[in-house]
Amino acid sequence: MTGKMTIALLKREAELYRSQGLHREAIGVYQKILEIGSPLDPEVRQAVQGRMQVLSQELAAIETGPCDAISATEVELIRSTWDTGGKPCNLHNCARAFREMGLFEEALAAYAKLYQPLCPAPDVLAGLCECLTRCYPAAKRPERFVHLLLPHGLNSRQTADAQFHLAEVAEKTGFGETALALYRAVQQIDPGYPGLRRRLNWLSGRGQLRFARAARRFGSSFARVLENGALGGLARRLGLLPAALASRLRAKGYPAARN
């Protein structure tokens, strides 16, 4: 399949990645369009390059975030004002203050003190996701999180549990690259971790595309809705599938959607 149809499919794939927060993967797919053997229309090439520039800017904003210059003395003043006695409420205030100022490394240290592996608070997990994303490239985020876990003395299974749980939160809060990196870290510990393969496939977009293509093969009138709709609403749209078709797809091993 070549020409306009190939370009259209690659654009759709790239936007699927972007909608999950996987900006690097999206940029890579757009790069494939530029490398297509046949000459590209100048307008198409310009549009693709413009889109890649936008995605690069979005990625840079995610990874760096706002960070105004602030002295070490001012940082220590904030820490001494809020982080007193190690009390959870004070640590929360300290983490929130650093986070709002764009001082994500300092906020990360505060959230690390609040983190409890057996029962982590949702707001602490969300804070860890954002700070890890702002402070480190995707490949380094799992390593940094494991370093934060060291004081808790977790074994490999408990570490995998902690990473998987944080990945789920990262996925739900729009930090797709962080989620993907954490899932891959879990895979290195235990390739057969329950639910891992499903989340990896789903997050990378393969799950949605396989489901939509299967629906098209079965002649479903809902296939176009599945392929063209935003990923965030895909699970809701799957509820529109006729029961018989949904059953046949599950029997074929295609993943069901999940909110």
Backbone hydrogen bonds in HBPLUS format (Angstrom, degrees):
<---DONOR---> <-ACCEPTOR-->    atom                        ^
c    i                          cat <-CA-CA->   ^        H-A-AA   ^      H-
h    n   atom  resd res      DA  || num        DHA   H-A  angle D-A-AA Bond
n    s   type  num  typ     dist DA aas  dist angle  dist       angle   num
A0007-ILE N   A0003-GLY O   3.11 MM   4  6.43 164.2  2.13 156.4 161.0     1
A0008-ALA N   A0004-LYS O   2.88 MM   4  6.04 158.9  1.93 148.6 154.8     2
A0009-LEU N   A0005-MET O   2.96 MM   4  6.18 157.9  2.01 149.7 155.1     3
A0010-LEU N   A0006-THR O   2.95 MM   4  6.18 158.5  1.99 150.8 156.9     4
A0011-LYS N   A0007-ILE O   2.90 MM   4  6.10 157.2  1.95 150.2 156.5     5
A0012-ARG N   A0008-ALA O   3.02 MM   4  6.24 156.2  2.08 143.6 150.2     6
A0013-GLU N   A0009-LEU O   2.94 MM   4  6.19 156.0  2.00 146.4 153.0     7
A0014-ALA N   A0010-LEU O   2.91 MM   4  6.14 158.5  1.95 149.0 154.6     8
A0015-GLU N   A0011-LYS O   2.98 MM   4  6.26 159.7  2.02 151.5 156.2     9
A0016-LEU N   A0012-ARG O   2.95 MM   4  6.17 141.0  2.10 142.9 154.0    10
A0017-TYR N   A0013-GLU O   3.12 MM   4  6.47 157.5  2.17 149.8 154.3    11
A0018-ARG N   A0014-ALA O   2.99 MM   4  6.34 159.5  2.03 147.1 153.0    12
A0019-SER N   A0015-GLU O   2.93 MM   4  6.03 157.0  1.98 142.9 148.4    13
A0020-GLN N   A0017-TYR O   3.03 MM   3  5.31 143.9  2.16 104.6 115.4    14
A0022-LEU N   A0017-TYR O   2.89 MM   5  4.98 155.4  1.95 149.6 141.3    15
A0021-GLY N   A0018-ARG O   2.86 MM   3  4.98 163.0  1.89 111.7 115.8    16
A0026-ALA N   A0022-LEU O   3.09 MM   4  6.37 154.5  2.16 146.6 154.4    17
A0027-ILE N   A0023-HIS O   2.90 MM   4  6.16 159.4  1.95 153.2 157.8    18
A0028-GLY N   A0024-ARG O   2.95 MM   4  6.20 152.9  2.03 145.9 153.7    19
A0029-VAL N   A0025-GLU O   3.03 MM   4  6.36 146.8  2.15 146.1 154.1    20
A0030-TYR N   A0026-ALA O   3.08 MM   4  6.42 161.6  2.11 151.8 156.4    21
A0031-GLN N   A0027-ILE O   2.91 MM   4  6.16 145.2  2.03 143.8 154.1    22
A0032-LYS N   A0028-GLY O   3.16 MM   4  6.49 139.0  2.34 135.6 145.4    23
A0032-LYS N   A0029-VAL O   3.02 MM   3  5.08 124.4  2.34  95.9 110.2    24
A0033-ILE N   A0030-TYR O   3.08 MM   3  5.17 124.8  2.39  95.7 109.5    25
A0034-LEU N   A0030-TYR O   3.30 MM   4  6.76 151.3  2.39 144.6 151.2    26
A0035-GLU N   A0031-GLN O   3.11 MM   4  6.41 131.6  2.36 139.5 152.9    27
A0035-GLU N   A0032-LYS O   3.09 MM   3  5.00 131.3  2.34  91.8 105.4    28
A0036-ILE N   A0033-ILE O   3.28 MM   3  5.37 168.4  2.30 106.9 109.4    29
A0044-VAL N   A0041-ASP O   2.95 MM   3  5.22 118.0  2.35 106.6 122.2    30
A0045-ARG N   A0041-ASP O   2.95 MM   4  6.26 164.0  1.97 162.7 167.7    31
A0046-GLN N   A0042-PRO O   2.96 MM   4  6.11 158.6  2.01 144.5 150.4    32
A0047-ALA N   A0043-GLU O   2.94 MM   4  6.12 157.1  2.00 144.2 150.6    33
A0048-VAL N   A0044-VAL O   2.90 MM   4  6.13 160.0  1.94 154.4 159.6    34
A0049-GLN N   A0045-ARG O   2.94 MM   4  6.12 166.4  1.96 151.4 155.3    35
A0050-GLY N   A0046-GLN O   2.91 MM   4  6.05 151.8  1.99 144.0 152.2    36
A0051-ARG N   A0047-ALA O   2.95 MM   4  6.18 151.2  2.03 143.5 151.2    37
A0052-MET N   A0048-VAL O   2.93 MM   4  6.20 156.1  1.98 151.5 158.0    38
A0053-GLN N   A0049-GLN O   3.03 MM   4  6.25 149.1  2.13 141.2 149.3    39
A0054-VAL N   A0050-GLY O   3.06 MM   4  6.37 155.1  2.12 145.5 151.7    40
A0055-LEU N   A0051-ARG O   2.96 MM   4  6.23 163.6  1.98 152.6 156.7    41
A0056-SER N   A0052-MET O   2.91 MM   4  6.09 153.3  1.98 144.8 152.2    42
A0057-GLN N   A0053-GLN O   2.99 MM   4  6.24 152.0  2.07 145.9 153.1    43
A0058-GLU N   A0054-VAL O   2.92 MM   4  6.24 155.7  1.98 150.6 157.5    44
A0059-LEU N   A0055-LEU O   2.91 MM   4  6.11 158.2  1.95 148.4 154.2    45
A0060-ALA N   A0056-SER O   2.96 MM   4  6.14 156.7  2.02 143.7 150.1    46
A0061-ALA N   A0057-GLN O   2.96 MM   4  6.18 152.6  2.04 144.7 152.1    47
A0062-ILE N   A0058-GLU O   2.98 MM   4  6.25 149.7  2.08 145.3 153.5    48
A0063-GLU N   A0059-LEU O   2.98 MM   4  6.19 161.0  2.02 151.9 156.5    49
A0064-THR N   A0060-ALA O   2.96 MM   4  5.94 145.8  2.07 145.6 153.2    50
A0065-GLY N   A0061-ALA O   2.96 MM   4  5.13 131.9  2.20 120.3 134.4    51
A0075-VAL N   A0071-SER O   3.06 MM   4  6.43 154.9  2.13 148.0 155.1    52
A0076-GLU N   A0072-ALA O   2.97 MM   4  6.18 161.8  2.01 147.8 152.3    53
A0077-LEU N   A0073-THR O   2.91 MM   4  6.15 143.4  2.05 140.9 151.7    54
A0078-ILE N   A0074-GLU O   3.02 MM   4  6.31 157.9  2.07 148.9 153.2    55
A0079-ARG N   A0075-VAL O   2.97 MM   4  6.25 161.7  2.01 150.0 155.5    56
A0080-SER N   A0076-GLU O   2.85 MM   4  5.99 160.2  1.89 146.9 152.1    57
A0081-THR N   A0077-LEU O   2.95 MM   4  6.03 140.2  2.11 140.3 151.0    58
A0082-TRP N   A0078-ILE O   3.03 MM   4  6.19 164.1  2.05 155.6 157.8    59
A0083-ASP N   A0079-ARG O   2.76 MM   4  5.15 136.7  1.95 133.5 147.6    60
A0084-THR N   A0082-TRP O   2.93 MM   2  5.73 132.0  2.16 107.7  93.2    61
A0090-ASN N   A0087-LYS O   3.05 MM   3  5.35 117.7  2.45 106.5 121.4    62
A0091-LEU N   A0087-LYS O   2.92 MM   4  6.19 159.9  1.96 158.8 165.6    63
A0092-HIS N   A0088-PRO O   2.84 MM   4  6.03 157.1  1.89 153.3 159.2    64
A0093-ASN N   A0089-CYS O   3.09 MM   4  6.31 159.0  2.14 142.1 147.3    65
A0094-CYS N   A0090-ASN O   2.88 MM   4  6.13 155.0  1.94 147.4 154.9    66
A0095-ALA N   A0091-LEU O   2.82 MM   4  6.02 166.8  1.84 153.6 156.7    67
A0096-ARG N   A0092-HIS O   2.89 MM   4  6.05 162.1  1.92 150.1 155.5    68
A0097-ALA N   A0093-ASN O   2.90 MM   4  6.03 155.6  1.96 144.7 151.5    69
A0098-PHE N   A0094-CYS O   3.04 MM   4  6.30 168.7  2.05 155.3 157.4    70
A0099-ARG N   A0095-ALA O   2.92 MM   4  6.03 157.8  1.97 146.7 153.8    71
A0100-GLU N   A0096-ARG O   2.92 MM   4  6.06 162.3  1.95 151.3 155.0    72
A0101-MET N   A0097-ALA O   3.19 MM   4  6.36 137.2  2.39 139.5 150.4    73
A0101-MET N   A0098-PHE O   3.19 MM   3  5.16 129.9  2.46  93.4 106.8    74
A0103-LEU N   A0098-PHE O   2.83 MM   5  4.94 148.9  1.93 160.1 152.7    75
A0102-GLY N   A0099-ARG O   3.05 MM   3  5.13 157.7  2.10 103.8 110.7    76
A0107-ALA N   A0103-LEU O   3.04 MM   4  6.30 156.2  2.09 147.6 155.3    77
A0108-LEU N   A0104-PHE O   2.80 MM   4  5.89 150.7  1.88 141.5 149.3    78
A0109-ALA N   A0105-GLU O   3.17 MM   4  6.47 152.3  2.25 142.7 148.6    79
A0110-ALA N   A0106-GLU O   3.21 MM   4  6.57 151.1  2.30 143.5 150.9    80
A0111-TYR N   A0107-ALA O   2.88 MM   4  6.22 160.7  1.92 156.0 161.3    81
A0112-ALA N   A0108-LEU O   2.86 MM   4  6.04 147.6  1.97 146.8 156.1    82
A0113-LYS N   A0109-ALA O   3.32 MM   4  6.60 143.3  2.47 136.9 144.5    83
A0113-LYS N   A0110-ALA O   3.19 MM   3  5.32 126.5  2.49  97.2 109.9    84
A0114-LEU N   A0111-TYR O   3.03 MM   3  4.99 127.2  2.32  93.7 108.2    85
A0115-TYR N   A0111-TYR O   2.98 MM   4  6.14 126.8  2.27 144.1 158.2    86
A0119-CYS N   A0116-GLN O   3.17 MM   3  5.59 130.2  2.43 109.3 121.7    87
A0124-VAL N   A0121-ALA O   3.04 MM   3  5.25 126.3  2.34 103.3 117.6    88
A0125-LEU N   A0121-ALA O   3.06 MM   4  6.41 158.4  2.11 157.6 163.8    89
A0126-ALA N   A0122-PRO O   2.95 MM   4  6.20 161.0  1.99 150.1 155.5    90
A0127-GLY N   A0123-ASP O   2.98 MM   4  6.06 152.5  2.06 135.4 142.9    91
A0128-LEU N   A0124-VAL O   2.88 MM   4  6.14 155.8  1.94 149.2 155.8    92
A0129-CYS N   A0125-LEU O   2.95 MM   4  6.20 160.0  1.99 151.2 156.2    93
A0130-GLU N   A0126-ALA O   3.12 MM   4  6.39 165.7  2.14 150.6 153.4    94
A0131-CYS N   A0127-GLY O   2.97 MM   4  6.10 169.2  1.98 153.0 156.5    95
A0132-LEU N   A0128-LEU O   2.90 MM   4  5.92 166.9  1.91 152.9 156.8    96
A0133-THR N   A0129-CYS O   3.08 MM   4  6.14 155.8  2.14 142.6 149.6    97
A0134-ARG N   A0130-GLU O   2.90 MM   4  6.13 155.0  1.96 150.4 157.3    98
A0135-CYS N   A0131-CYS O   2.97 MM   4  5.99 146.0  2.09 146.8 155.2    99
A0136-TYR N   A0132-LEU O   3.12 MM   4  5.88 153.8  2.19 147.3 150.7   100
A0140-LYS N   A0137-PRO O   2.93 MM   3  5.55 145.3  2.06 119.7 129.7   101
A0141-ARG N   A0138-ALA O   3.24 MM   3  5.43 151.0  2.33 105.6 113.7   102
A0144-ARG N   A0140-LYS O   3.03 MM   4  6.27 158.3  2.08 154.9 161.0   103
A0145-PHE N   A0141-ARG O   2.99 MM   4  6.20 156.6  2.04 151.5 158.1   104
A0146-VAL N   A0142-PRO O   2.89 MM   4  6.16 161.3  1.93 154.2 158.8   105
A0147-HIS N   A0143-GLU O   3.03 MM   4  6.28 149.9  2.12 142.2 150.5   106
A0148-LEU N   A0144-ARG O   3.07 MM   4  6.42 146.1  2.19 141.8 150.5   107
A0148-LEU N   A0145-PHE O   3.01 MM   3  5.04 118.2  2.41  94.8 110.2   108
A0149-LEU N   A0145-PHE O   3.11 MM   4  6.46 131.0  2.36 139.4 153.0   109
A0149-LEU N   A0146-VAL O   3.00 MM   3  4.97 131.3  2.24  94.3 108.3   110
A0150-LEU N   A0147-HIS O   3.27 MM   3  5.39 153.2  2.35 102.5 110.0   111
A0152-HIS N   A0149-LEU O   2.89 MM   3  5.60 152.2  1.96 125.2 133.8   112
A0153-GLY N   A0150-LEU O   3.06 MM   3  5.53 166.5  2.07 119.6 123.9   113
A0159-THR N   A0155-ASN O   2.89 MM   4  6.12 151.2  1.98 152.4 161.5   114
A0160-ALA N   A0156-SER O   2.95 MM   4  6.18 154.9  2.01 145.2 151.6   115
A0161-ASP N   A0157-ARG O   2.94 MM   4  6.24 154.3  2.01 146.4 153.7   116
A0162-ALA N   A0158-GLN O   2.95 MM   4  6.19 159.1  1.99 145.9 151.1   117
A0163-GLN N   A0159-THR O   2.93 MM   4  6.17 159.8  1.97 150.5 155.9   118
A0164-PHE N   A0160-ALA O   2.87 MM   4  6.01 160.4  1.91 150.3 156.0   119
A0165-HIS N   A0161-ASP O   2.96 MM   4  6.11 162.6  1.99 150.2 155.0   120
A0166-LEU N   A0162-ALA O   3.03 MM   4  6.19 162.1  2.06 146.0 151.0   121
A0167-ALA N   A0163-GLN O   2.86 MM   4  6.02 151.7  1.94 144.9 153.3   122
A0168-GLU N   A0164-PHE O   3.00 MM   4  6.29 151.4  2.08 147.8 154.5   123
A0169-VAL N   A0165-HIS O   3.20 MM   4  6.56 155.4  2.27 146.1 152.0   124
A0170-ALA N   A0166-LEU O   2.85 MM   4  6.14 160.3  1.89 152.0 158.0   125
A0171-GLU N   A0167-ALA O   2.87 MM   4  6.06 155.6  1.93 149.1 155.3   126
A0172-LYS N   A0168-GLU O   3.07 MM   4  6.29 156.1  2.13 144.4 150.4   127
A0173-THR N   A0169-VAL O   2.95 MM   4  6.12 141.7  2.10 148.4 158.9   128
A0175-PHE N   A0170-ALA O   2.81 MM   5  4.94 147.8  1.91 159.1 154.8   129
A0174-GLY N   A0171-GLU O   3.44 MM   3  5.46 166.5  2.46 102.6 105.2   130
A0179-ALA N   A0175-PHE O   3.02 MM   4  6.32 160.4  2.06 153.5 159.7   131
A0180-LEU N   A0176-GLY O   2.90 MM   4  6.11 163.9  1.92 152.4 156.5   132
A0181-ALA N   A0177-GLU O   3.00 MM   4  6.15 160.6  2.04 146.0 151.0   133
A0182-LEU N   A0178-THR O   3.00 MM   4  6.21 157.5  2.05 149.9 156.0   134
A0183-TYR N   A0179-ALA O   2.86 MM   4  6.11 162.5  1.89 156.3 161.3   135
A0184-ARG N   A0180-LEU O   3.00 MM   4  6.19 156.6  2.05 146.9 153.1   136
A0185-ALA N   A0181-ALA O   3.01 MM   4  6.26 141.5  2.17 137.9 148.5   137
A0185-ALA N   A0182-LEU O   3.11 MM   3  4.95 119.8  2.49  91.1 106.4   138
A0186-VAL N   A0182-LEU O   2.97 MM   4  6.32 153.2  2.04 150.2 157.0   139
A0187-GLN N   A0183-TYR O   2.95 MM   4  6.26 150.0  2.04 143.4 152.2   140
A0188-GLN N   A0184-ARG O   3.14 MM   4  6.44 139.3  2.31 138.3 147.5   141
A0188-GLN N   A0185-ALA O   3.19 MM   3  5.19 127.0  2.49  94.1 107.1   142
A0189-ILE N   A0186-VAL O   3.00 MM   3  5.17 126.6  2.29  99.8 113.9   143
A0190-ASP N   A0186-VAL O   2.82 MM   4  6.07 171.7  1.83 165.2 166.9   144
A0193-TYR N   A0190-ASP O   3.04 MM   3  5.35 154.1  2.11 125.4 122.9   145
A0196-LEU N   A0193-TYR O   3.01 MM   3  5.49 164.4  2.04 136.5 139.5   146
A0199-ARG N   A0195-GLY O   3.17 MM   4  6.37 156.9  2.23 146.8 152.6   147
A0200-LEU N   A0196-LEU O   2.92 MM   4  6.17 163.6  1.95 160.1 164.8   148
A0201-ASN N   A0197-ARG O   2.98 MM   4  6.12 167.9  1.99 151.3 154.5   149
A0202-TRP N   A0198-ARG O   2.91 MM   4  5.99 158.5  1.96 143.6 150.6   150
A0203-LEU N   A0199-ARG O   2.83 MM   4  5.84 166.7  1.85 149.5 153.5   151
A0204-SER N   A0200-LEU O   3.07 MM   4  6.11 157.0  2.13 144.6 150.7   152
A0207-GLY N   A0201-ASN O   3.07 MM   6  5.26 161.1  2.11 119.1 116.6   153
A0205-GLY N   A0202-TRP O   3.13 MM   3  5.29 150.8  2.22 101.5 110.4   154
A0209-LEU N   A0205-GLY O   3.10 MM   4  6.29 169.5  2.11 154.9 158.0   155
A0210-ARG N   A0206-ARG O   2.86 MM   4  5.90 163.6  1.89 151.7 156.3   156
A0211-PHE N   A0207-GLY O   3.09 MM   4  6.19 159.6  2.13 144.7 150.4   157
A0212-ALA N   A0208-GLN O   2.97 MM   4  6.19 161.5  2.00 149.8 154.9   158
A0213-ARG N   A0209-LEU O   2.86 MM   4  6.02 163.7  1.88 152.1 156.7   159
A0214-ALA N   A0210-ARG O   2.90 MM   4  5.99 153.2  1.97 144.4 151.9   160
A0215-ALA N   A0211-PHE O   2.98 MM   4  6.23 154.8  2.05 144.7 151.5   161
A0216-ARG N   A0212-ALA O   3.00 MM   4  6.32 150.9  2.09 145.2 153.0   162
A0217-ARG N   A0213-ARG O   2.97 MM   4  6.28 155.4  2.03 146.7 153.0   163
A0218-PHE N   A0214-ALA O   3.00 MM   4  6.30 145.3  2.13 145.9 155.5   164
A0220-SER N   A0215-ALA O   2.87 MM   5  5.27 167.5  1.88 156.4 152.2   165
A0219-GLY N   A0216-ARG O   2.91 MM   3  4.95 155.5  1.97 103.2 110.4   166
A0223-ALA N   A0220-SER O   3.36 MM   3  5.59 171.2  2.37 107.9 110.2   167
A0225-VAL N   A0222-PHE O   3.10 MM   3  5.20 118.5  2.50  98.5 113.6   168
A0226-LEU N   A0222-PHE O   3.02 MM   4  6.35 156.6  2.08 154.0 160.5   169
A0227-GLU N   A0223-ALA O   2.94 MM   4  6.22 158.4  1.99 154.6 160.1   170
A0228-ASN N   A0224-ARG O   2.93 MM   4  5.91 156.8  1.99 145.8 152.0   171
A0229-GLY N   A0225-VAL O   2.96 MM   4  5.64 140.6  2.12 142.5 150.3   172
A0233-GLY N   A0230-ALA O   3.11 MM   3  5.66 144.6  2.24 111.9 120.4   173
A0234-LEU N   A0231-LEU O   3.07 MM   3  4.97 162.0  2.10 104.9 110.5   174
A0237-ARG N   A0233-GLY O   3.11 MM   4  6.39 156.9  2.17 151.1 157.8   175
A0238-LEU N   A0234-LEU O   3.00 MM   4  6.27 145.0  2.13 153.6 163.1   176
A0239-GLY N   A0236-ARG O   3.16 MM   3  5.63 149.7  2.26 107.1 115.6   177
A0240-LEU N   A0237-ARG O   2.85 MM   3  5.55 165.2  1.87 120.6 125.7   178
A0241-LEU N   A0238-LEU O   3.11 MM   3  5.53 163.2  2.14 112.3 117.3   179
A0245-LEU N   A0242-PRO O   3.09 MM   3  5.41 117.2  2.50 105.4 119.6   180
A0246-ALA N   A0242-PRO O   3.01 MM   4  6.28 170.3  2.02 164.6 167.2   181
A0247-SER N   A0243-ALA O   2.94 MM   4  6.07 156.0  2.00 146.5 153.1   182
A0248-ARG N   A0244-ALA O   3.04 MM   4  6.29 153.5  2.11 142.4 149.3   183
A0249-LEU N   A0245-LEU O   2.94 MM   4  6.22 156.6  2.00 154.9 161.1   184
A0250-ARG N   A0246-ALA O   3.03 MM   4  6.27 159.9  2.07 148.5 153.5   185
A0251-ALA N   A0247-SER O   2.97 MM   4  6.16 153.6  2.04 145.8 153.4   186
A0252-LYS N   A0248-ARG O   3.13 MM   4  6.36 133.4  2.36 136.5 147.9   187
A0252-LYS N   A0249-LEU O   3.10 MM   3  5.12 131.6  2.35  95.2 108.2   188
A0254-TYR N   A0249-LEU O   3.20 MM   5  5.74 164.2  2.23 153.6 148.7   189
A0253-GLY N   A0250-ARG O   2.94 MM   3  5.09 155.6  2.00 104.5 112.4   190
